[in-house]
Amino acid sequence: MSTRTEKDIIGDMAIPAKALYGIHAARAKENFPDHTPFHKE
């Protein structure tokens, strides 16, 4: 699985290459765990 690296003030993070979400959504998922998956679109 390929990834892309996105950067914010906290640092770098690997995001799946085909993901339609970005670093902020990925960090929110880490910090506020919920078992509801992201939309597949």
PDB file of N, CA, C and O in Angstrom, chain B, residues numbered from 101:
ATOM      1  N   MET B 101       0.850  -1.183   0.000  1.00  0.00           N
ATOM      2  CA  MET B 101       0.000   0.000   0.000  1.00  0.00           C
ATOM      3  C   MET B 101       0.890   1.238   0.000  1.00  0.00           C
ATOM      4  O   MET B 101       1.770   1.372   0.850  1.00  0.00           O
ATOM      5  N   SER B 102       0.666   2.125  -0.934  1.00  0.00           N
ATOM      6  CA  SER B 102       1.482   3.333  -1.001  1.00  0.00           C
ATOM      7  C   SER B 102       0.870   4.420  -0.120  1.00  0.00           C
ATOM      8  O   SER B 102      -0.335   4.446   0.133  1.00  0.00           O
ATOM      9  N   THR B 103       1.728   5.295   0.327  1.00  0.00           N
ATOM     10  CA  THR B 103       1.298   6.386   1.195  1.00  0.00           C
ATOM     11  C   THR B 103       1.831   7.708   0.666  1.00  0.00           C
ATOM     12  O   THR B 103       2.757   7.757  -0.143  1.00  0.00           O
ATOM     13  N   ARG B 104       1.225   8.755   1.142  1.00  0.00           N
ATOM     14  CA  ARG B 104       1.756  10.096   0.896  1.00  0.00           C
ATOM     15  C   ARG B 104       2.079  10.700   2.254  1.00  0.00           C
ATOM     16  O   ARG B 104       1.447  10.339   3.246  1.00  0.00           O
ATOM     17  N   THR B 105       3.019  11.584   2.323  1.00  0.00           N
ATOM     18  CA  THR B 105       3.387  12.223   3.574  1.00  0.00           C
ATOM     19  C   THR B 105       2.797  13.619   3.593  1.00  0.00           C
ATOM     20  O   THR B 105       3.027  14.418   2.685  1.00  0.00           O
ATOM     21  N   GLU B 106       2.036  13.903   4.636  1.00  0.00           N
ATOM     22  CA  GLU B 106       1.495  15.247   4.822  1.00  0.00           C
ATOM     23  C   GLU B 106       2.128  15.839   6.068  1.00  0.00           C
ATOM     24  O   GLU B 106       2.519  15.112   6.981  1.00  0.00           O
ATOM     25  N   LYS B 107       2.227  17.152   6.102  1.00  0.00           N
ATOM     26  CA  LYS B 107       2.907  17.847   7.186  1.00  0.00           C
ATOM     27  C   LYS B 107       1.981  18.898   7.781  1.00  0.00           C
ATOM     28  O   LYS B 107       1.254  19.579   7.057  1.00  0.00           O
ATOM     29  N   ASP B 108       2.013  19.025   9.100  1.00  0.00           N
ATOM     30  CA  ASP B 108       1.329  20.111   9.786  1.00  0.00           C
ATOM     31  C   ASP B 108       2.249  20.618  10.880  1.00  0.00           C
ATOM     32  O   ASP B 108       3.418  20.237  10.925  1.00  0.00           O
ATOM     33  N   ILE B 109       1.750  21.460  11.755  1.00  0.00           N
ATOM     34  CA  ILE B 109       2.580  22.055  12.799  1.00  0.00           C
ATOM     35  C   ILE B 109       3.137  21.013  13.781  1.00  0.00           C
ATOM     36  O   ILE B 109       4.186  21.230  14.388  1.00  0.00           O
ATOM     37  N   ILE B 110       2.438  19.894  13.934  1.00  0.00           N
ATOM     38  CA  ILE B 110       2.878  18.839  14.852  1.00  0.00           C
ATOM     39  C   ILE B 110       3.984  17.992  14.231  1.00  0.00           C
ATOM     40  O   ILE B 110       4.863  17.500  14.940  1.00  0.00           O
ATOM     41  N   GLY B 111       3.944  17.821  12.918  1.00  0.00           N
ATOM     42  CA  GLY B 111       4.969  17.027  12.244  1.00  0.00           C
ATOM     43  C   GLY B 111       4.427  16.334  11.016  1.00  0.00           C
ATOM     44  O   GLY B 111       3.375  16.702  10.492  1.00  0.00           O
ATOM     45  N   ASP B 112       5.151  15.327  10.559  1.00  0.00           N
ATOM     46  CA  ASP B 112       4.780  14.564   9.367  1.00  0.00           C
ATOM     47  C   ASP B 112       3.935  13.363   9.743  1.00  0.00           C
ATOM     48  O   ASP B 112       4.024  12.838  10.853  1.00  0.00           O
ATOM     49  N   MET B 113       3.106  12.937   8.786  1.00  0.00           N
ATOM     50  CA  MET B 113       2.278  11.753   8.995  1.00  0.00           C
ATOM     51  C   MET B 113       2.040  11.089   7.644  1.00  0.00           C
ATOM     52  O   MET B 113       1.796  11.763   6.642  1.00  0.00           O
ATOM     53  N   ALA B 114       2.113   9.769   7.630  1.00  0.00           N
ATOM     54  CA  ALA B 114       1.832   9.011   6.415  1.00  0.00           C
ATOM     55  C   ALA B 114       0.324   8.799   6.296  1.00  0.00           C
ATOM     56  O   ALA B 114      -0.332   8.347   7.234  1.00  0.00           O
ATOM     57  N   ILE B 115      -0.200   9.134   5.135  1.00  0.00           N
ATOM     58  CA  ILE B 115      -1.622   8.991   4.826  1.00  0.00           C
ATOM     59  C   ILE B 115      -1.716   8.055   3.624  1.00  0.00           C
ATOM     60  O   ILE B 115      -0.918   8.179   2.695  1.00  0.00           O
ATOM     61  N   PRO B 116      -2.673   7.118   3.616  1.00  0.00           N
ATOM     62  CA  PRO B 116      -2.812   6.261   2.436  1.00  0.00           C
ATOM     63  C   PRO B 116      -2.960   7.112   1.164  1.00  0.00           C
ATOM     64  O   PRO B 116      -3.685   8.107   1.160  1.00  0.00           O
ATOM     65  N   ALA B 117      -2.283   6.721   0.108  1.00  0.00           N
ATOM     66  CA  ALA B 117      -2.250   7.519  -1.127  1.00  0.00           C
ATOM     67  C   ALA B 117      -3.631   7.749  -1.720  1.00  0.00           C
ATOM     68  O   ALA B 117      -3.876   8.816  -2.282  1.00  0.00           O
ATOM     69  N   LYS B 118      -4.531   6.798  -1.615  1.00  0.00           N
ATOM     70  CA  LYS B 118      -5.857   6.935  -2.213  1.00  0.00           C
ATOM     71  C   LYS B 118      -6.887   7.568  -1.274  1.00  0.00           C
ATOM     72  O   LYS B 118      -8.040   7.759  -1.661  1.00  0.00           O
ATOM     73  N   ALA B 119      -6.483   7.893  -0.046  1.00  0.00           N
ATOM     74  CA  ALA B 119      -7.422   8.457   0.925  1.00  0.00           C
ATOM     75  C   ALA B 119      -7.871   9.846   0.490  1.00  0.00           C
ATOM     76  O   ALA B 119      -7.072  10.640  -0.006  1.00  0.00           O
ATOM     77  N   LEU B 120      -9.144  10.129   0.679  1.00  0.00           N
ATOM     78  CA  LEU B 120      -9.687  11.446   0.367  1.00  0.00           C
ATOM     79  C   LEU B 120      -9.658  12.377   1.575  1.00  0.00           C
ATOM     80  O   LEU B 120     -10.080  13.530   1.485  1.00  0.00           O
ATOM     81  N   TYR B 121      -9.165  11.881   2.694  1.00  0.00           N
ATOM     82  CA  TYR B 121      -9.030  12.718   3.881  1.00  0.00           C
ATOM     83  C   TYR B 121      -7.559  13.096   4.036  1.00  0.00           C
ATOM     84  O   TYR B 121      -6.682  12.507   3.404  1.00  0.00           O
ATOM     85  N   GLY B 122      -7.310  14.073   4.876  1.00  0.00           N
ATOM     86  CA  GLY B 122      -5.953  14.558   5.065  1.00  0.00           C
ATOM     87  C   GLY B 122      -5.453  14.358   6.486  1.00  0.00           C
ATOM     88  O   GLY B 122      -6.029  13.607   7.273  1.00  0.00           O
ATOM     89  N   ILE B 123      -4.379  15.044   6.786  1.00  0.00           N
ATOM     90  CA  ILE B 123      -3.690  14.869   8.063  1.00  0.00           C
ATOM     91  C   ILE B 123      -4.578  15.276   9.242  1.00  0.00           C
ATOM     92  O   ILE B 123      -4.507  14.658  10.304  1.00  0.00           O
ATOM     93  N   HIS B 124      -5.404  16.294   9.075  1.00  0.00           N
ATOM     94  CA  HIS B 124      -6.226  16.754  10.203  1.00  0.00           C
ATOM     95  C   HIS B 124      -7.279  15.718  10.582  1.00  0.00           C
ATOM     96  O   HIS B 124      -7.528  15.495  11.767  1.00  0.00           O
ATOM     97  N   ALA B 125      -7.890  15.090   9.600  1.00  0.00           N
ATOM     98  CA  ALA B 125      -8.861  14.032   9.879  1.00  0.00           C
ATOM     99  C   ALA B 125      -8.173  12.819  10.488  1.00  0.00           C
ATOM    100  O   ALA B 125      -8.722  12.190  11.392  1.00  0.00           O
ATOM    101  N   ALA B 126      -6.981  12.481  10.009  1.00  0.00           N
ATOM    102  CA  ALA B 126      -6.246  11.343  10.550  1.00  0.00           C
ATOM    103  C   ALA B 126      -5.855  11.596  12.010  1.00  0.00           C
ATOM    104  O   ALA B 126      -5.953  10.693  12.841  1.00  0.00           O
ATOM    105  N   ARG B 127      -5.415  12.810  12.323  1.00  0.00           N
ATOM    106  CA  ARG B 127      -5.069  13.132  13.717  1.00  0.00           C
ATOM    107  C   ARG B 127      -6.309  13.110  14.604  1.00  0.00           C
ATOM    108  O   ARG B 127      -6.247  12.643  15.742  1.00  0.00           O
ATOM    109  N   ALA B 128      -7.428  13.606  14.100  1.00  0.00           N
ATOM    110  CA  ALA B 128      -8.665  13.577  14.877  1.00  0.00           C
ATOM    111  C   ALA B 128      -9.062  12.143  15.185  1.00  0.00           C
ATOM    112  O   ALA B 128      -9.507  11.845  16.294  1.00  0.00           O
ATOM    113  N   LYS B 129      -8.905  11.258  14.217  1.00  0.00           N
ATOM    114  CA  LYS B 129      -9.240   9.845  14.437  1.00  0.00           C
ATOM    115  C   LYS B 129      -8.343   9.238  15.514  1.00  0.00           C
ATOM    116  O   LYS B 129      -8.803   8.431  16.321  1.00  0.00           O
ATOM    117  N   GLU B 130      -7.057   9.625  15.531  1.00  0.00           N
ATOM    118  CA  GLU B 130      -6.135   9.137  16.569  1.00  0.00           C
ATOM    119  C   GLU B 130      -6.509   9.669  17.945  1.00  0.00           C
ATOM    120  O   GLU B 130      -6.497   8.929  18.929  1.00  0.00           O
ATOM    121  N   ASN B 131      -6.842  10.954  18.010  1.00  0.00           N
ATOM    122  CA  ASN B 131      -7.076  11.611  19.299  1.00  0.00           C
ATOM    123  C   ASN B 131      -8.468  11.389  19.872  1.00  0.00           C
ATOM    124  O   ASN B 131      -8.660  11.468  21.085  1.00  0.00           O
ATOM    125  N   PHE B 132      -9.428  11.117  19.022  1.00  0.00           N
ATOM    126  CA  PHE B 132     -10.800  10.893  19.456  1.00  0.00           C
ATOM    127  C   PHE B 132     -11.296   9.587  18.858  1.00  0.00           C
ATOM    128  O   PHE B 132     -12.102   9.595  17.928  1.00  0.00           O
ATOM    129  N   PRO B 133     -10.815   8.454  19.393  1.00  0.00           N
ATOM    130  CA  PRO B 133     -11.145   7.168  18.786  1.00  0.00           C
ATOM    131  C   PRO B 133     -12.653   6.904  18.763  1.00  0.00           C
ATOM    132  O   PRO B 133     -13.368   7.099  19.746  1.00  0.00           O
ATOM    133  N   ASP B 134     -13.085   6.462  17.619  1.00  0.00           N
ATOM    134  CA  ASP B 134     -14.473   6.112  17.398  1.00  0.00           C
ATOM    135  C   ASP B 134     -14.433   4.934  16.436  1.00  0.00           C
ATOM    136  O   ASP B 134     -13.557   4.886  15.572  1.00  0.00           O
ATOM    137  N   HIS B 135     -15.326   4.013  16.555  1.00  0.00           N
ATOM    138  CA  HIS B 135     -15.283   2.830  15.704  1.00  0.00           C
ATOM    139  C   HIS B 135     -16.097   3.014  14.423  1.00  0.00           C
ATOM    140  O   HIS B 135     -16.299   2.066  13.665  1.00  0.00           O
ATOM    141  N   THR B 136     -16.562   4.242  14.191  1.00  0.00           N
ATOM    142  CA  THR B 136     -17.262   4.544  12.953  1.00  0.00           C
ATOM    143  C   THR B 136     -16.224   4.773  11.866  1.00  0.00           C
ATOM    144  O   THR B 136     -15.387   5.664  12.008  1.00  0.00           O
ATOM    145  N   PRO B 137     -16.249   4.007  10.795  1.00  0.00           N
ATOM    146  CA  PRO B 137     -15.224   4.169   9.747  1.00  0.00           C
ATOM    147  C   PRO B 137     -15.452   5.432   8.919  1.00  0.00           C
ATOM    148  O   PRO B 137     -16.566   5.948   8.842  1.00  0.00           O
ATOM    149  N   PHE B 138     -14.382   5.913   8.309  1.00  0.00           N
ATOM    150  CA  PHE B 138     -14.508   7.009   7.353  1.00  0.00           C
ATOM    151  C   PHE B 138     -15.319   6.527   6.178  1.00  0.00           C
ATOM    152  O   PHE B 138     -15.347   5.328   5.898  1.00  0.00           O
ATOM    153  N   HIS B 139     -15.977   7.427   5.485  1.00  0.00           N
ATOM    154  CA  HIS B 139     -16.709   7.070   4.277  1.00  0.00           C
ATOM    155  C   HIS B 139     -15.751   6.517   3.240  1.00  0.00           C
ATOM    156  O   HIS B 139     -14.610   6.973   3.161  1.00  0.00           O
ATOM    157  N   LYS B 140     -16.169   5.569   2.461  1.00  0.00           N
ATOM    158  CA  LYS B 140     -15.315   4.982   1.452  1.00  0.00           C
ATOM    159  C   LYS B 140     -15.162   5.861   0.218  1.00  0.00           C
ATOM    160  O   LYS B 140     -14.238   5.666  -0.572  1.00  0.00           O
ATOM    161  N   GLU B 141     -16.056   6.822   0.048  1.00  0.00           N
ATOM    162  CA  GLU B 141     -15.983   7.683  -1.143  1.00  0.00           C
ATOM    163  C   GLU B 141     -14.697   8.450  -1.136  1.00  0.00           C
ATOM    164  O   GLU B 141     -14.440   9.233  -2.051  1.00  0.00           O
TER     165      GLU B 141
END
